[in-house]
Structure formats: structure tokens, C-alpha cells
């Protein structure tokens, strides 16, 4: 007998007695909920494949950004007509995608939200054969994420990244490379590059601040090499994002190609890897995800809300 909901919990975060009570309560109400707990990285793909084969309509994953990343990639391996919708329970350290999207931070509230609310088609980014739901950050930010001790992450949450970053930024060497986008090509000495479908990474650091998850575009932030005397100008440019700045450049594009002289460390939805050259693309409306209808990352919903407000004023 198939179930309409499959709850998949990351094994590292599976000790959730309140969620267990909610599952039992839902079952008594006649809502079928099957629970799976991951033991190793490949489990989430297997569980989502099984859920699809069993006719499950919604998969709800509990974990951090890496768990959400794994779920998105697993869903994209299924034919579109067999992809369940995705709900998210933030149980990780940073929970950057969930936080920026406005998903409730409480596990029980997030679970209830994921069960009852409608899913919305959202975009996914892609590099090679890997999909990302949130942000690819490279250079300084990726080095900070890689060098932050796990114990410190658990103790301070997202603030740990800023703490380690403050100690490292003055000794950081930029990465030289070349950027290509539609109607644009230039070299860059990058301290930071962020390519976002979502907005924040590294523990609540909003890197691609104008990004939407339903607009068919990637947002690209590039911070070029700078000296201490340039900091006031850099801060001004961070407040006024533009592709025409010299230190902080911001683009919105359906694709970007990156070539670096040396391998660039990046975090892809929080997962570490290296990129020397690659093409990043966007797939519009790739998967259905349960996010608040008024989420700041939904361009279409924001525009509808603004239009409605304007009509009322008239």
C-alpha cells in the first residue's frame, strides 16, 4: 500500500521525539506517513526513488543544506511526471535555503507546514551533471566554510563562519579567472564569487541578495581583489549592486561560464568541491517545493502582491 507522504530524516539529526509524536498523530488522522532515516550519503537517492515507485506524492526531508541538495539531485534523476513534491524540515547548522525562503525554523512547525501547504515550482541551477537549489560560493567564502571546525559550527551556528572569516580575510589571495555570460566577457581577480539560485550561504550571509527561485535566472556576485583603502568604496558598492561597478559586480543571467588559472574551491549548497572551468545554467520550474506563498525569494508572488497593493491604493 502506497503512502502519500514519505518523511526522510538525516541520520545525524534523527533524534526528534516531537516529530515522532506528530507522525503518530497524523497517522491517527488517516494521513499516511512513512519514515526513513539515512545512514550514508546514497540513502536519500534510494529513498526518493522508492517513494516515487510507490506513488508517494510528497517527500519531506529533514536535515541541513546538504540533505536538501541531495534530495533535489535525486528528484532530478526521475522523469518529471514521477517527481514527488518536496517539503523541507531545517535540521542542519546553517539551513541557508530554508531560512532565506521563510520556511519555519521550528522542526515541528516546518513539518506541519510541509504537510499542509501547496508546493510551488522553483528553478534549479546546474553545473555539469550536478544540480544546486541554493548558492555556489567560491574563493574566500568557500575557504572559510572548509576551514571552520565542525565543533565551532555546532556551537555558534552561522556566526562561526564570520568569526573564522574575520581572522583570515587580510591574508587571502584572490583567484584569477575569466567570466563569460550573454553579451559579457572579462577577466577577474576574485576574492569572492557567488552564483545563486537562492540568496544566502555560509550561515546567513546574503551573497546574491536579489535572487529569486522562480525567475529563470542565476544571480552572480563577484568581489574583485581590493586593498584596505578600498574598503569604504567596496561597502558602498555592496549597497548599490551593479554589473558596472569595479570592485563589486552583480549580474543576472541564464548562464555563466567560469575559467580559473588554478582550481577554485567552492561550496555547492554547502558541499565542498573544486572548479577550474565550468558552465553554470538555470532550469526553470524544475521541481515543486513547499515554500511560503509570500516568500521574499518568489518573484512572481512578490509582483502579484505589489500589483494588488497598487490596485487597492487606486
C-alpha positions as CSV (number, residue, x, y, z in Angstrom):
1,X,0.0,0.0,0.0
2,X,1.5,3.3,-1.0
3,X,1.7,6.4,1.2
4,X,1.0,10.0,0.3
5,X,3.9,11.3,2.4
6,X,7.4,10.0,2.9
7,X,9.5,11.6,5.7
8,X,13.2,11.2,5.2
9,X,15.5,12.2,8.1
10,X,19.2,12.7,8.0
11,X,20.6,10.1,10.5
12,X,22.7,12.7,12.2
13,X,19.5,14.7,13.1
14,X,17.0,11.9,13.5
15,X,16.5,12.1,17.3
16,X,13.3,14.1,17.1
17,X,10.7,13.0,19.7
18,X,8.3,15.8,18.8
19,X,8.4,14.8,15.2
20,X,7.7,11.2,16.2
21,X,4.6,12.3,18.1
22,X,3.4,14.4,15.1
23,X,3.8,11.4,12.8
24,X,1.7,9.2,15.1
25,X,-0.9,11.9,15.3
26,X,-1.1,12.3,11.6
27,X,-1.5,8.5,11.2
28,X,-4.4,8.5,13.6
29,X,-6.0,11.2,11.5
30,X,-5.7,8.9,8.5
31,X,-2.8,10.7,6.8
32,X,-0.3,8.0,5.7
33,X,3.3,8.9,6.7
34,X,6.2,6.5,6.1
35,X,9.5,7.4,7.8
36,X,13.1,6.6,6.6
37,X,16.4,7.5,8.2
38,X,19.6,7.9,6.2
39,X,22.7,6.0,7.2
40,X,25.0,7.1,4.3
41,X,25.0,9.6,1.5
42,X,23.4,7.5,-1.2
43,X,20.4,6.6,1.0
44,X,18.4,9.7,0.2
45,X,18.5,8.9,-3.5
46,X,17.4,5.4,-2.9
47,X,14.6,6.5,-0.6
48,X,13.3,9.1,-3.1
49,X,13.4,6.6,-5.9
50,X,11.4,4.1,-3.8
51,X,9.0,6.8,-2.8
52,X,8.4,7.6,-6.5
53,X,8.0,4.0,-7.4
54,X,5.4,3.6,-4.6
55,X,3.3,6.5,-5.8
56,X,4.2,8.9,-3.0
57,X,3.0,12.4,-3.7
58,X,5.2,14.3,-1.3
59,X,8.7,13.7,0.1
60,X,9.6,15.7,3.2
61,X,13.3,15.8,4.1
62,X,14.8,16.7,7.5
63,X,18.4,17.8,7.6
64,X,20.7,20.6,6.6
65,X,21.5,22.2,3.2
66,X,23.4,19.1,2.1
67,X,20.3,17.0,2.7
68,X,18.2,19.4,0.6
69,X,20.9,19.4,-2.1
70,X,20.8,15.6,-2.2
71,X,17.0,15.5,-2.4
72,X,17.0,18.0,-5.3
73,X,19.5,15.9,-7.2
74,X,17.7,12.7,-6.5
75,X,14.4,14.2,-7.8
76,X,16.1,15.4,-11.0
77,X,17.1,11.9,-11.8
78,X,13.4,10.9,-12.0
79,X,11.2,11.6,-15.1
80,X,9.3,14.8,-14.5
81,X,5.9,13.1,-14.2
82,X,7.2,10.9,-11.5
83,X,8.8,13.5,-9.2
84,X,7.1,13.9,-5.8
85,X,6.9,17.4,-4.4
86,X,9.5,18.4,-1.8
87,X,9.0,19.6,1.8
88,X,11.8,20.7,4.0
89,X,12.5,20.5,7.8
90,X,15.6,22.5,8.7
91,X,17.7,20.4,11.0
92,X,21.2,21.5,10.0
93,X,23.6,24.1,11.2
94,X,23.1,26.9,8.7
95,X,19.8,25.9,6.9
96,X,20.5,28.7,4.4
97,X,17.9,27.8,1.8
98,X,15.2,27.2,4.3
99,X,15.9,30.3,6.2
100,X,16.0,32.6,3.2
101,X,12.8,31.0,1.8
102,X,11.0,31.7,5.0
103,X,10.3,28.1,6.0
104,X,9.5,27.9,9.7
105,X,12.7,27.3,11.8
106,X,11.0,25.0,14.3
107,X,11.1,21.4,13.2
108,X,7.5,20.7,14.2
109,X,6.2,23.9,12.6
110,X,8.2,23.1,9.5
111,X,6.8,19.6,9.3
112,X,3.2,20.8,9.8
113,X,3.8,23.4,7.1
114,X,5.3,20.9,4.7
115,X,2.4,18.5,5.2
116,X,-0.5,21.0,4.7
117,X,0.8,23.7,2.2
118,X,0.9,23.6,-1.6
119,X,4.2,23.1,-3.4
120,X,5.4,25.8,-5.9
121,X,7.5,25.2,-9.0
122,X,11.0,26.6,-8.4
123,X,14.2,26.8,-10.5
124,X,17.4,24.8,-10.0
125,X,20.9,25.7,-11.0
126,X,23.2,23.2,-12.7
127,X,27.0,22.7,-13.3
128,X,27.9,19.6,-15.3
129,X,25.6,16.8,-14.1
130,X,25.1,18.3,-10.6
131,X,22.1,20.4,-9.6
132,X,22.0,23.1,-6.9
133,X,19.0,24.6,-5.2
134,X,20.7,27.4,-3.4
135,X,24.1,29.0,-3.9
136,X,27.5,28.1,-5.3
137,X,30.1,30.3,-3.4
138,X,33.8,30.3,-4.3
139,X,37.0,31.9,-3.2
140,X,37.1,33.4,0.3
141,X,33.7,32.2,1.4
142,X,34.4,28.6,0.4
143,X,37.8,28.6,2.2
144,X,36.0,29.8,5.4
145,X,33.4,27.1,5.2
146,X,36.1,24.4,4.6
147,X,38.3,25.7,7.5
148,X,35.6,26.2,10.1
149,X,36.0,23.4,12.7
150,X,32.8,21.3,13.0
151,X,32.6,21.8,16.8
152,X,32.7,25.6,16.2
153,X,29.9,25.3,13.7
154,X,27.7,23.5,16.2
155,X,28.5,25.9,19.0
156,X,28.0,29.2,17.1
157,X,25.9,28.2,14.1
158,X,26.2,30.6,11.2
159,X,28.2,33.1,13.2
160,X,31.2,30.7,13.2
161,X,31.7,31.4,9.5
162,X,32.0,35.1,10.1
163,X,34.3,34.5,13.1
164,X,36.8,32.4,11.1
165,X,36.4,34.7,8.1
166,X,37.4,37.8,10.1
167,X,40.6,36.1,11.1
168,X,41.5,35.1,7.5
169,X,40.4,37.8,5.1
170,X,43.6,40.0,5.3
171,X,45.8,37.1,4.2
172,X,43.5,35.8,1.5
173,X,44.9,35.6,-2.1
174,X,42.5,36.2,-5.0
175,X,41.8,33.7,-7.8
176,X,42.4,34.8,-11.3
177,X,39.9,33.7,-14.0
178,X,37.7,34.7,-16.8
179,X,33.9,35.1,-16.8
180,X,31.6,34.7,-19.8
181,X,27.8,35.5,-19.9
182,X,25.5,36.5,-22.7
183,X,26.9,39.8,-24.1
184,X,29.7,39.9,-21.5
185,X,33.2,38.5,-21.2
186,X,36.0,39.8,-18.9
187,X,38.9,38.7,-16.7
188,X,38.7,38.9,-12.9
189,X,40.9,38.6,-9.8
190,X,38.2,37.2,-7.5
191,X,38.2,37.4,-3.7
192,X,34.6,36.1,-3.8
193,X,32.3,34.7,-6.5
194,X,28.8,33.6,-5.7
195,X,26.3,32.1,-8.2
196,X,22.9,31.9,-6.7
197,X,19.5,30.5,-7.4
198,X,18.8,31.2,-3.8
199,X,20.2,34.1,-1.8
200,X,22.4,33.2,1.2
201,X,25.2,30.7,2.1
202,X,27.8,30.2,4.7
203,X,25.4,30.7,7.6
204,X,23.0,33.5,6.8
205,X,25.5,35.5,4.7
206,X,23.3,37.0,1.9
207,X,25.6,36.8,-1.1
208,X,23.1,37.0,-4.1
209,X,20.7,39.4,-2.4
210,X,18.4,40.0,-5.5
211,X,18.0,36.3,-6.4
212,X,14.6,34.7,-6.9
213,X,13.9,31.0,-7.2
214,X,11.2,31.3,-9.9
215,X,12.6,33.8,-12.4
216,X,14.7,31.6,-14.7
217,X,17.9,33.5,-13.9
218,X,21.1,33.0,-11.9
219,X,22.4,35.9,-9.8
220,X,26.2,36.3,-9.9
221,X,28.2,38.3,-7.3
222,X,31.9,39.0,-8.0
223,X,34.1,40.8,-5.5
224,X,37.4,41.6,-7.1
225,X,40.7,42.0,-5.3
226,X,40.9,45.1,-3.1
227,X,43.2,46.8,-0.6
228,X,42.3,48.2,2.8
229,X,42.0,51.7,1.5
230,X,39.3,50.4,-0.9
231,X,37.0,49.1,1.8
232,X,34.7,52.2,2.0
233,X,34.2,52.1,-1.7
234,X,33.6,48.3,-1.6
235,X,31.0,48.8,1.1
236,X,29.2,51.4,-1.0
237,X,29.2,49.1,-4.0
238,X,27.8,46.3,-1.9
239,X,24.9,48.7,-1.1
240,X,24.4,49.5,-4.7
241,X,24.8,46.3,-6.7
242,X,25.5,46.7,-10.4
243,X,27.3,45.0,-13.3
244,X,29.2,48.3,-13.9
245,X,31.0,48.5,-10.5
246,X,34.7,47.8,-10.4
247,X,35.1,46.1,-7.1
248,X,31.7,44.5,-6.6
249,X,29.9,43.4,-9.8
250,X,26.5,41.9,-9.8
251,X,24.8,40.1,-12.8
252,X,21.6,38.3,-13.5
253,X,21.9,35.8,-16.3
254,X,20.6,32.4,-17.6
255,X,24.1,31.0,-17.7
256,X,27.7,31.8,-16.8
257,X,31.0,30.2,-17.9
258,X,33.9,30.3,-15.5
259,X,37.6,29.5,-16.2
260,X,40.2,29.8,-13.5
261,X,44.0,29.6,-13.7
262,X,44.0,27.3,-10.6
263,X,41.3,25.2,-9.2
264,X,38.8,27.3,-7.3
265,X,37.4,25.9,-4.0
266,X,33.6,26.3,-4.0
267,X,30.7,25.2,-1.7
268,X,27.8,24.0,-3.7
269,X,24.7,24.0,-1.4
270,X,27.3,23.7,1.4
271,X,29.1,20.8,-0.2
272,X,32.8,21.3,-0.9
273,X,34.3,20.8,-4.4
274,X,36.8,22.4,-6.8
275,X,36.1,24.0,-10.2
276,X,38.7,25.0,-12.7
277,X,36.3,25.6,-15.5
278,X,32.6,25.0,-15.8
279,X,29.3,26.3,-17.2
280,X,26.5,27.1,-14.7
281,X,22.9,27.1,-16.1
282,X,19.4,27.5,-14.8
283,X,16.4,25.1,-15.3
284,X,13.2,27.0,-14.8
285,X,10.4,25.3,-12.7
286,X,12.4,22.1,-12.3
287,X,10.9,20.8,-9.1
288,X,7.9,21.6,-6.8
289,X,8.9,22.7,-3.3
290,X,6.8,23.7,-0.3
291,X,7.8,27.3,0.5
292,X,5.6,30.2,1.8
293,X,3.5,31.8,-0.9
294,X,4.8,35.2,0.3
295,X,8.4,34.2,0.4
296,X,10.8,37.0,-0.5
297,X,12.5,34.6,-3.0
298,X,9.4,34.2,-5.1
299,X,9.5,36.9,-7.8
300,X,6.0,36.1,-9.2
301,X,4.3,36.1,-5.8
302,X,6.0,39.4,-4.9
303,X,5.0,41.1,-8.1
304,X,1.4,39.9,-7.6
305,X,1.3,41.2,-4.1
306,X,2.7,44.6,-5.2
307,X,0.2,44.8,-8.1
308,X,-2.7,44.1,-5.7
309,X,-1.5,46.8,-3.3
310,X,-1.3,49.3,-6.1
311,X,-4.8,48.4,-7.2
312,X,-6.2,49.0,-3.7
313,X,-4.5,52.4,-3.5
314,X,-6.2,53.5,-6.7
